[in-house]
Amino acid sequence: MSDRDLLSSASNSEDEPEDLVDHKEDQSGVWTLTMDQNIYCMSLLSPLTPTTKKAACTSITSATMLLAVNLVLQLLVLSKVEGMTSDAKNDAESIIFFEAGGNCMWMKPEDIGSHTVGLEWLTSADIEGQGPPGHFYNCGNLAVSATKNVSTLDLNGDGMWDLEEAQELQQQWYKNLGRLMNLDHVHKALVRYATQGRLVAQHGVPQNASAIPASWLQAESGKLSICAITSPDMCGNMEVRGILRSLFAEADDRNDRMELCEDTVGDYCPRVFGVLWKSFKDYVAQGCGSIEKTWNATSRVSVGVYDMTNKYVSSGGAVVSTSYLTFLLLIVVIWWLSIFTEIRKTLDWWIVVAFIDSTKGDASSLKDSDDKLEVVSIPMCHKIYLIILNIAPRTVIVIWLSITGTQFLISADNYSDLVLNSVALGFLIEIDEMIYTAVTSHRNNKNLERCEEVKVRHRFFGFVDKATFQKYNTVSLFNTMLVLGISIYFVISCYTGRHGKEDMADAFRCLCHSAGNHCVEAHVMGGDIRGIHGVSLRQAGKFHLF
């Protein structure tokens, strides 16, 4: 730099206004606490303003009561919100997941190979050229799944399936999975059908037998497999997916296949699989909701979709759709922006109360000039009071509110509930301000309006400013990235975690429609395992439409 430049720089610095230089020096190493219109700031200011001990005692009592009321209200509402969120989550999981009392068992491919006799073939299932999925859901009637591979029913390999083999196999499954199945009833029902000549392989010729030939079971497998669905209204779905054509190869006409399916599900399945199948049918109706029928012009059949499948998978705004995920993320980001505001205010309180000078002797804590109030110091006893009844409870509430509020938001499974939940949480944050506005005196309001920011100066704050590069707004960038990171983490966790929204979608597709790459029953029936509505599958964390 030349001498002329140096002289010019020095001249400019000398000409800089003194008030600007003083402002820069004052702001260096300063931490401020904004005096908002709420009961927290009132509890700091009101005990300092009275001129008599009696008035000060009255102010402290009033502030303490308001802080206690605010604390009780927020704790009660928070505990209720947390309970509602937990109950909703438990209720949803108890409907679907086996571990929580439902019927859908989460299984790894290796578990299927070692624990389920008759389903070992699933471990080699190839999904879109990428091998078997990372896990399966077994949501249906176990007896239906067991009859997929006829050779596994014939344990002794003599080409006949007798009652002892049926009982032994169902004991093995119960021991490994802890779920009931009634293969003994299935065997007895098929023997009864054989006696009446009603099995497919008999062609109407009755035959008395205590064991069923494997060839007869193979011919019967189509009707047995279709029992994975529980409602005749789902037969149109099976036709669209190509399942009926493969299971009822003898029927060339679409109407004949539909009639065979409806007769099988309506009469044959409850007779062969008995009371467990009927109980499962009632369970599906309760868990999946009602069926909405629509016309499929391509296959010229009526297809149905259950309410829960429509909610999680099929509709445009379904839970696993990109549009809903984006909206949920937006709401969670807005929520955490509000939480960060509360966190920063609470942090300001901790720092200012800790570092502000303590009032000594009879010195005044306030500086009253030009119709403005300034807090210059706080008595030590009042600092302890603020920490115990103001700052510490507020810190606990902010932390609890941040976690519980986020869980409350992500528990919503539709747009209306999500919006309503966000409005309710906004009300919860503003309880302290509502109490202050409703019950405080006009004098307290005027004093808070007059009160300037509480400023604390310390060299440590100047060091923090330099360390965080305040002049480059790095703190704003860091806070923005932190809010986005926390929000994305919670949203991704609620989708991809165990029993998350994606698992719920997969499980409901399997339970209600016997569809999906992760569904054992879909593989048992064959055809297009992905289903016919909306989002077809979740593959490697991606959503695919078809």
N, C-alpha and C positions, 0 to 999 in steps of 0.2 A: 504494500500500500504506500502511496506517495505521501510526502509531507503535506501537500495541499489537501489530500483526502483526510489525513489525520486532523488537520486544522478545521476542515469542514465538519467532521464528525464531532469534534469537541465543541464547536460553535453551536451545532444543533442540540447537543445535550444540555448546553448552558441555557439555550432558549426554551427548553421544555418547561411547561408550566409547573409551578411548585406543587399545586394541588394534585396533579397527576403523579408526580414523583412520590408525594406523601401517600397517595392512595395505593401505589404499588408496594410501598414499604409496609403499610398497614395490613394489606391482604396477605403478605408473606407470612406463613406460619400461623394462620388464623383458622379456627374451626368454629362454625356458627350453628346455632340451633334456632330454627324459625318458630316463632310463637303463634301457633295455629289456634283456631277457635275450637278447642276441645277440652275435655276434663283433665287431660294430662298436663297441658300447659297451665290450666287454672290451678291445679294442685301445686305447681311451682310458684306462681305469682301471687295468688290470693293471700297466703299466710305471710307474705313479705310486705304487703301494702298497709295493713292496719297500723294505727298509731298507739293502740292500747293492747295490753296482754289479753284482756277479755275478748276483744274483737279478733285478735290473732287466734285465740283458742277456738272461737266460733268458726272462723274460716277453715282451720285445720279439720275440725269435726265435719264441716260440710263437705270439704274436699274428700275426706276419707270415706264418707258415706257414698258419695258419687262414684269413687273408684271401686268400692266394694260392690255396688249395684252393677256397674259395668262389667266387673270381673265375673260375677255370678251369672249374669245374662249371657256373656260370651262363652263361658264354660258349659252352661246348660245347652245352648244352641249347638256348640261344637260337638259335644258328646252325643247329641241327638243325630246330627249329620253323620258322624262317624258310625253310629249304630245303624242308621238307615243304609249307609253305603255297604257296611259289612253284611247286613241282612240281605240286601239285594244281590250281592255277589254270591253269598251262600245259597240263596234260593235258586239262582240261575245255574250254579254248578250242581246242585242237588238234583236238578231235572235231568241233566245230561251226563255228567261224569261219574264213572263207577266208584272212584275213590270218595266221592261226596254223597253217594247214595243213588246215583243214576244208573244207567244201563250201558253207557259207552266206555269200554275198557281201552285204555291207551297201551299199546303194545309195540315193542321194537321188533324188527324182523327176526333177530336172533331169539327173542322170547317165543315167537310163533313157532320157530323150528324146534325148540326144545320143550315147549310146554303144551302144545296143541296138536295132538295126533289127528291127522287128516287135513291140516292146513299148511304143511311144510312147503307145498308148491308156491305159496305166496312169497317166500323168501327169494325166489328167482323171478318174481314179476318184473317186467320191463315197462317202465312208464316213459313214453316218448323218447325211447332210446337212452334213458339216463338211469336205468336199473330200478330197483324197488325204492319206494319212498322211505324216508328216515323213520317213520312210525306208521302204525295202522290204528284204526278205531274198529273195535268189534262191538257193534251196537245192537245187533239183531238177536234172534232166537238161536241159541247155540246148536240146537238140534238141526236147524236148517243148514247152518254152516258145515256141520259134521257130515252131512249127506252129499256134499259136493264131490268128494272123491270116494267112489264106491269101494275101491280096493282097500281103503283103510278101515271100512266097517267089517270086512272079513279078516278078523285078526288071526285065525288059524290057517288061512289060505286054502280052505277046502271048497271055495266057490259058492258057499252058502252063508247066509247071515242069520244066526240064531239068537235067541233071547239072551243067552249067557254072554255072548260077545257084545250085545247092545248094553247090558248092565255093566260089564267091565270097562267099556269105552267111556261111558258117562261118569263112572267113578274116577277114571284117570283125569278127565277134564275138570271135574269138581275139585280134585286134589290139587291140580296145577293152577287153576284160575279162581277157585272159590265161587263159581257160579253154577246154578242149577241147570240141568238139562234133562230131558225125559225121553231118551232114545228107547227105553224099554216100552214106553207108551207108543212111540212111533212104530216099533216092531210089531206090537200087538195089533195096531190099527191096520198095518199093511197085510198082516196075516189074515185079518178079518176081511179086508178087501179081496185078497186072493181067494178066500173061500167063496166069495160072492162073484168071482170072475171079473172084478172091476179094475184090476191093474192094466196098464197100457199094453204090456207084453202078452196078456192072456187073450185079448181080442174077444172078451165075453165068455170064455170057457172057465167055469169054476174049477178049483182044485184045492183039496185039503192039504195043508202043509204047516209044519211047525217052524220051518226056516224058509227064508226068501232067497231064491237063486240070485247070484250077482248080476246075471244078464237082465233079470226082471228089474232090479234096482236101477241099472243103467238106463233102461227104457223109461223108468219112472222119474228119473232125475230132473227132467224139465219141469214137471208139476211140483216136485219137492223144492226146487230152487226158487220158483216164483213165489213161494210162501215167505220170502224175505220181505215182501211188501205186505201191508196189513189192510189196505183198503182197495176195493175194486176201482175206485176213482183214479188210482195210480196206473191202471193198465194201459191207458193212452201214453203215459210217459215211457212205459216199457216198450211199446210198439215203436215210438219215435227213436228210442235208443238202439233199436235192432235186437232187443232181447227176446221178444216173443217169436220172431222169425227163427232164432237159433234154438229156442227151447221147445217150440211146437212146430218142428220141421214138416210134420205131416199135413199141416194146415196151410194151404197156398193163399187163401183169401184173407185180407186184413180183418174183415168182419168176423170170420171164423176164429181167428187168433184172439181177437178182443173178447169174444164170447167164451172161449176156452179159459182165458185168463180170469175173467170176472166170475165164472163158475168155480174155478179152482180156489181163488181167494175167498169167495163168499161161502163155500160149502166144504171143499176138500181140505183146505189148510186147517180150519178149526177142528175137523174130525181127526185128522192124522196127527197133528201136533198138540192137540188137547188143550187143557186149561192154561198151561204156560203160554201158549200162543195167544189165547184169548186175553190173558192178562197183559201180555206185551202189546196187543192191539189197543187196549184201553190206555196203556202207558203212552204210546205214540200219540193217540188222539189228545191226551191231556198235555203232553209236552210240546207237541208241534203245532197245536191249534187247529183252526178250521182250514178247509181246502178251498182255494179259489180256482175255478175252472175257466179255461180259455180254449179257443179253437186253434189248432195247428193246421194251417192251410196246406203246408207241404205234404204232411202225412195223412191229412184229412181225418184226424181224430181229435177228441177232446182231451187236453192234458190238464193236470192240476199242480198247484204249488201250495205247500203248507205255509201258514202265517210266519212261523219262525224262520223258515228257509227264505221266504221273501224278505224278512227283516234283516237277516244277516248276509244274504248272498244275492238274491235275484233282482231286487228293485234297483232303480238308478241311484237312489240314495242309500243303498244298503250299507251296513256297518263296515264291511270290508272293501267298499268302493273307494276309489281315489278321492272323489268329491267329499265324502264324509270324513275321511282321514284328514284331508286338508283343512276342512272347517274345524274339526276337533283341535288340530294343531294351532290354528289361529286363535281359538278361544283360550287354549291353555297358555299361549304366549301372552295374551292380554291379561290373563289372571296373574301370571308371574311378574308382569310389569307392575301390577298393583301390589303384589307381595314385596317386590323389591323396593317400592316406595315406602312401605311400612318398615322393612328391614333397615333402610337407610335412616329413616327417622329415629328408629330405636337405637341404632348405632350412634347417632348424633347425641341422643340423651346420655348414653353411657359415657361418651368421651367428654361432653361438656360438664356434666355433674362431677366427673372424676377430676378434671383438670382446673375447673374454675376455682378462684380463691375462696377460702373460707372466711366468713365474716368474723371479725375479732372485736370483742368487747361490745360497746354500744354503737359501733359504727353502722351506718345505714347500708343495707344491701342493694338499695335502689338509687338511681340517679334520675331525678325528675327535673327536666328542663325543656323549655319551649314546647310545652304540651306533649312531651314524649317521655316514656319511661325506659330506663335501661338497667338491666340486672348486672351489677358489677361483682357481686359476691353472694354466696349462699352460706348460712350457718351450717356447721358440721352436723348438728342434730337434724336439720332439715334435709341435708344430703342423704343421711341414713334413711329418713322417712321416705324420700323419693325413690331410693333404690328398692326398699322392701315392698312398698305399696304401689309404686308406679312402674318403674323400669323393669324389675325382675318379672312381675306378672305379665307385663306387656310382651316381654321377650318370649316367655313360654307360649303365650297365645299366638304370637306371630309364627313361631316354629310349628306349632300344632296346626294352625290354620293353613299354612302353606302345604303341608302333606295331606291333611284331611280334605282340604278344598280341591286339590288336584285329583285325588281319588274320587271325590264326589262328581267332578266334571267328567272324568274318563269312564265312570260307571254308566253314563247315559248311552243309550243305543239308538237314539233318533234325534233329529234336529230340534224338535220342540222341547224335549227333556233337557237337551244340552243348553238351550237358550234360557230356559227357566232356572236351571241349576246355577248358571252364571249370574243371573239377576239376584238369586237368593244369596249367593256368596258376596255380591256387592253390598247388599244390605247388611251382612254380618260385619264387614269391614267398617261400616259407618255408624255402628252402634254408639261408640263414644261421642261422636259429633252430635248425634240425635239427642242423647241424654243431655249434653251441654246446652244445646239450643232450647230444649224443652224446659229445663228447670233452673238454669243459672240466672242471676240477677242482672239488671241493666248495668249496674256499676261494674260488675266483673267483666261484662262484655266491653265496656268502654276502656277499662284498664288494659285488657288484652289487645284491643285495637291500637292503643297508644304505645304498647310495649314493642320495642325494637328487637331485632335478633340478638340472642345472647351470644357474645363473642368470647372465645378463649384463645389466648396467644401462648404459643410454646414453640421452642426450637425444633421439637420433634415433628411438629406439623410441617414446618418448612422442609425438613429432611424427607418427609413423606411426599410432599409436592414434587421435589426434585427426583426422588426415586421412581415415581410413577409418571414422570414427564407430563405434568398437568397442562403445560402450555401447548402440547400437541393433542390434547383431548384423548389420551390413551385410556383414561378411566372410563370415558363414555363408550369407547369401542369395546373395552373389556367387559363392561356391564351388559352391553348389547349381546355380545357373543355368549356370555354366561346365561342370560335369560333364554336365548335360543337353544343353547346346549341342554339346559335343564328341561325345557319344554319338549324338545325332540326326544330326550331320554325317556321321559314319562310316557309319551305317546307310543314310541316304539316298544317299550316294555309292556304296555297294556295290550299291544297287538301280538307280539311275538313270544311273550312269556308263556310259561306253562299255564294252561287253562285261560289263556288270553283270548282276545276277540277272534283271532284267526283260528285257534283251536275250537272255539265255540262254533264258528261257521262250518268248519270241517265236520265236527261232531253232529251238528243239526242236519247237514246235508246227508250224512250217513244214516242217522236215525230216521229221519222223515222220508228221504227219497232213495235210500240205499244207493247213494251216488258219491263220487269223489275218488281221487287216486288213493286216499288214505283209508278208504272204507273196505272192510273185509267183505261185507255183503255185496258190494258192487263187483268185486272180483269173482265172487261166487256165482253171480248171475251172468257175468260176461257182458257182451255188447259194449256200447259206449259208456264207460264207467264214469265219465265226467258229469253226466246229467244233461239237462236241456235248458236250464234257465241261467241267465246272467253270467256271473263270474264262474268260470269253469273249474279253476283249480288255483292253488297257490304252489308255485314251483320255484324253489330256491329263493323264497322271499319276494317273488314278483307276482303280480296279478295278471292273468291272461283272460281276455274276452274272446268269445267265439260265437 
